[in-house]
Amino acid sequence: MKFSLTLLLYFITQLTFAQLPKGFVYAQDSLPNLKVELRYCYDNNFVGGQIDGYVNEVVITTAQTVEALKKVQADLKTEGLTLKVFDAYRPQRAVNHFVRWAKQVNDTMMKMHYYPKVNKRNLFKEGYIASKSRHSSGSTLDVTIVNLETGEELDMGSPFDFFGPESWVSNTNLTEKQIANRQRLQNVMLKNGFRNYPKEWWHFTLRNEPFKNQYFDFLVE
């Protein structure tokens, strides 16, 4: 009986993980060297808590995005490097969570870590928070580059999700090494079919994304 119950639970789990909408896949199934740190599954993020819709630390993207990432990974592997993903597909309910948080102007628990020079009241106006996100269409990722063996992140000059000019792609107030690292990330992503977001060095969207302006709300699990 114990074995049968275990087997039943296994099949239930497999069924759950097979119910992605058509066109979406689990990136880790095709990219075994991908490093993952989904910040919104935990409390190490600008809100300071787990975000609605994030259940498991799995990278979900469109199938086309994974094909482009295979090329990125192949290029990086020749240098002993790989991508690390902070976020990929993002449910609309998570975006709604960000919006609610942004309107709570007195909740500044994580300000010094993520937006020390930005007034929380201006997060919408300055383009750091929005009611719709490209992430919810499934072809946008937040990534950095890490050493393939050690997992150590390359120094990009500012942390992931740091709001301010320090994180803009055009920022040159960096060391030569930081500039080179950012340029390496920009080059490999743009070369393989992605476009960037000027205010976030980590943010990339697949060109000709299949579900543009469609905003999904299934769970990250």
C-alpha positions in Angstrom: 0.0 0.0 0.0 2.9 2.4 0.8 4.5 1.8 -2.6 1.2 2.3 -4.4 0.6 5.6 -2.6 4.1 6.8 -3.4 3.6 5.8 -7.1 0.3 7.7 -7.1 1.9 10.8 -5.7 4.6 10.6 -8.3 2.1 10.4 -11.2 0.1 13.4 -9.7 3.4 15.4 -9.6 4.2 14.5 -13.1 0.7 15.5 -14.3 1.0 18.8 -12.5 4.3 19.6 -14.2 2.8 18.7 -17.6 0.0 21.2 -17.5 1.8 24.3 -18.9 -0.1 26.2 -21.5 0.7 25.3 -25.1 3.9 26.9 -26.2 5.5 27.1 -22.7 8.3 24.8 -21.4 10.5 24.3 -18.4 13.8 25.7 -19.4 15.9 23.5 -17.1 14.7 20.4 -19.0 16.7 21.6 -22.0 19.4 23.7 -20.4 21.0 21.5 -17.7 23.8 24.0 -17.0 21.4 26.9 -16.3 21.9 28.3 -12.8 18.7 29.4 -11.1 17.9 31.8 -8.2 14.3 32.8 -8.5 14.3 35.7 -6.0 10.5 36.1 -6.0 10.1 32.6 -4.5 11.7 33.8 -1.3 12.2 37.1 0.6 15.5 38.3 -1.0 13.8 40.8 -3.2 12.7 44.5 -3.2 9.4 43.6 -1.6 10.9 41.6 1.1 8.7 38.5 0.9 7.5 35.7 -1.3 5.6 37.0 -4.3 2.1 35.8 -5.3 2.2 33.1 -7.9 5.7 31.8 -7.2 5.4 28.3 -5.8 8.5 26.4 -7.0 11.9 27.5 -8.2 11.4 26.5 -11.9 12.2 28.6 -15.0 9.2 28.7 -17.3 9.6 30.3 -20.8 8.2 30.0 -24.2 9.7 27.2 -26.4 11.2 29.8 -28.7 13.0 31.5 -25.8 14.6 28.2 -24.8 15.9 27.7 -28.4 17.5 31.1 -28.3 18.9 30.4 -24.8 20.6 27.2 -26.1 22.6 29.4 -28.5 23.5 31.8 -25.6 24.6 28.9 -23.5 26.7 27.4 -26.2 28.6 30.7 -26.7 29.1 31.2 -22.9 30.3 27.6 -22.4 33.4 28.3 -24.6 34.5 30.8 -22.0 33.6 28.6 -19.0 30.6 30.6 -18.3 26.8 30.1 -18.0 23.6 32.1 -17.4 22.0 32.5 -14.1 18.2 33.3 -14.1 16.6 35.5 -11.5 13.2 35.6 -13.1 11.5 34.4 -16.3 7.8 33.9 -16.9 5.9 36.0 -14.2 2.2 35.5 -13.5 0.0 38.6 -13.7 -0.9 38.0 -10.0 2.8 38.7 -9.2 2.7 41.9 -11.1 -0.5 42.9 -9.2 1.4 42.1 -6.0 4.2 44.6 -7.0 1.6 47.2 -7.8 -0.1 46.9 -4.4 3.3 47.0 -2.7 4.4 50.1 -4.7 1.2 52.0 -3.6 2.1 51.3 0.1 4.5 54.1 0.2 5.3 53.7 3.9 6.6 50.1 3.3 10.2 50.8 2.7 11.8 47.9 4.5 14.0 47.0 1.5 14.8 50.5 0.4 18.4 50.7 1.3 19.1 47.4 -0.6 17.2 48.0 -3.8 16.2 51.6 -4.3 18.1 53.9 -1.9 18.1 56.9 -4.2 14.6 56.5 -5.6 11.5 57.9 -3.9 9.0 55.0 -3.7 6.3 57.3 -4.9 8.2 57.6 -8.2 8.6 53.9 -9.0 5.7 54.0 -11.5 6.7 57.3 -13.1 10.4 56.2 -13.5 9.4 52.9 -15.1 10.5 50.4 -12.4 7.0 49.2 -11.6 4.1 48.8 -14.1 0.7 47.2 -14.1 1.7 45.0 -17.0 5.0 43.2 -17.6 6.7 41.6 -20.6 7.6 38.8 -18.2 3.9 37.7 -18.2 4.1 37.0 -21.9 6.7 34.3 -21.3 9.6 35.5 -23.4 11.4 37.9 -21.0 14.1 36.9 -18.6 16.2 38.6 -15.9 19.7 37.1 -16.1 23.4 37.5 -15.3 26.5 35.5 -16.1 28.3 33.2 -13.7 31.3 31.0 -13.7 30.2 27.6 -14.8 32.3 25.7 -12.2 32.0 27.9 -9.2 28.7 29.6 -9.8 30.2 32.9 -8.9 28.5 35.9 -10.5 30.5 38.3 -12.7 30.6 41.8 -11.2 28.1 43.9 -13.0 28.5 47.0 -10.9 25.0 46.8 -9.3 22.8 44.0 -8.0 19.8 42.5 -9.7 16.7 44.6 -9.2 18.6 47.6 -8.1 16.5 50.6 -9.1 18.4 53.6 -10.3 20.8 54.9 -12.9 23.5 52.6 -11.6 21.7 49.7 -13.3 21.0 51.5 -16.6 22.7 49.8 -19.6 24.1 53.2 -20.6 25.8 53.7 -17.2 29.6 54.2 -17.6 30.3 55.1 -14.0 31.8 51.7 -13.5 35.2 50.0 -13.4 36.6 48.7 -16.6 35.9 45.1 -15.5 32.3 45.9 -14.7 31.8 47.6 -18.1 33.4 44.6 -19.8 31.2 42.1 -17.9 28.0 44.1 -18.7 29.0 44.3 -22.4 29.7 40.5 -22.5 26.1 39.9 -21.3 24.6 42.4 -23.7 26.6 41.1 -26.6 25.7 37.4 -26.1 22.0 38.1 -25.5 21.6 40.6 -28.4 23.6 38.3 -30.8 21.2 35.4 -30.1 17.9 37.1 -30.6 17.1 39.2 -27.5 16.6 42.9 -27.0 17.4 44.7 -23.7 15.6 47.1 -21.4 17.7 50.3 -21.1 17.0 50.8 -17.3 17.9 47.2 -16.3 21.2 45.5 -17.4 19.7 42.1 -16.5 16.4 42.3 -18.5 16.0 40.8 -22.0 13.1 40.0 -24.2 13.1 37.6 -27.2 12.6 39.4 -30.5 9.5 38.4 -32.3 8.1 36.9 -29.1 5.1 34.5 -29.8 2.7 35.9 -27.1 3.4 39.6 -27.3 0.8 41.7 -25.3 -0.7 38.5 -23.9 -0.5 38.3 -20.1 -0.7 34.9 -18.5 -1.5 34.1 -14.9 -0.7 30.4 -14.3 1.5 29.6 -11.4 5.2 29.2 -11.4 5.3 25.6 -10.2 
